[in-house]
Amino acid sequence: MALLTNLSLHLLMSYLCPLMLVIICRFLRPLVADVAVVAKCHLSALYSHEKGRLFAQLVDLLQFYEGFEINDHSGTQLGDDDVLQAHYSRFQAFQLLAFKQVPKVSTLLSCLI
């Protein structure tokens, strides 16, 4: 009976672990990117201090996993076209923000045209 319980628990965990990872990616990854955790950690004094070596390794590991090209909702790998489209969307959002926040940018570009 204990063997059957262990087996069913193992099967349940093998099903739930990927599901939990998708849920964590879906909510935590955009939050970490929005708050710019990696950039703020890179700027901290602990990151460059010799006693913060473990911290620096953990930040580098977080940066590595943050760059995974996966769909946050389904957990599947993104294709090349999807990655390119996401990059262009972020770049276009940055351009729109720059034109709204810095009026000199739009006047400078209008002079060039």
N, C-alpha and C positions, 0 to 999 in steps of 0.2 A: 504494500500500500504506500509506503514511504517513497519507494522508487517511482511509482506512478505519480505521486504528488510532486516529486522533484522534476520529473520529466514534463509534467503539465506546466509547472512554474517556469521551467526553462523555455518551453515553447511560447508561453505567454510573454516572457521578457524578450525573447527574440522578435516577437511581433511589436511590442510596445516601445522598445528602444529606438528603432528608426522613426516611429511615429512621434516620439517625444523630441527627437532631434529636429524633425521638420517643424514642430511647434516652436521649439526654441529658436530655430533659424528665422521663422516667420516673424516673431515679435522682437527678439533680442538683437538680431543683426541690423535692422534699420535703426533701432535705438542707439546702438553703439556707433553707427556711422553718423547719425544726426548730431550726437553730442560730441563727436570727434575725439573719442577716447584715445585712440592711437596717437593722434597728433599732439594731444595734451600730454600724454605720457612721454613722448619723444622730447618735449620741451622741458620736462621736469628735471630737477637737479639729480634726483635719484637714478635716472636713466643713464647718465654719464658718469656717475660716481662709481668708484671701484667696489664699494660695498653693495651697490645695487645691481650686481651682475645677474642675479636670478630674476630680478624685476625686468631687466632689459631683455632677457631671454623670453620671459613670458609675454612681454609687449611685442616682440618680434614674432612669436608664435600666434598671438592674436591678430597681428597684421597679416600674416600668411593665411589664416583661416577666414579673415574678413574679405580677402580678395578672391575667394572661391566663386566661380561663375555658376551658381545654381539658382533655380527658381525658388524664391522664398515661400511660395504657397504649396508647391508640390514636391519640392526636394529633388527634382530632376535636373540634370545637367543642361545648361543653356547652350544652344548652338552658336556658331560664329556670327550669324546674322543677328541673333537676339542680343549678343554681347555688344556688337557694333551699334545696334539701335539704342540700347540703354546708354551707351557712351554719348551718342549724339543727342539724346534727350537731356542728359545731365549738362552737356556743353551748351545746348540751346537755353536751358533754364538759367545757366550762369550768365549767358549773354543778355538775356532779358533783365536779369537782376542788375547787371552792370549798367545797362541803358537807363533803367529807372532810378538807380541810386546815384549815379555819377552823370550829371547832364553834360559835362564836358566831353564825355566819350561820344555821345551822339552828335554833338556839334563838330567834333574833330572828324568823325567819319563822314559827315555831310560835306565838309570842306574837301575831302579827298575825292569824292565822287564827282 
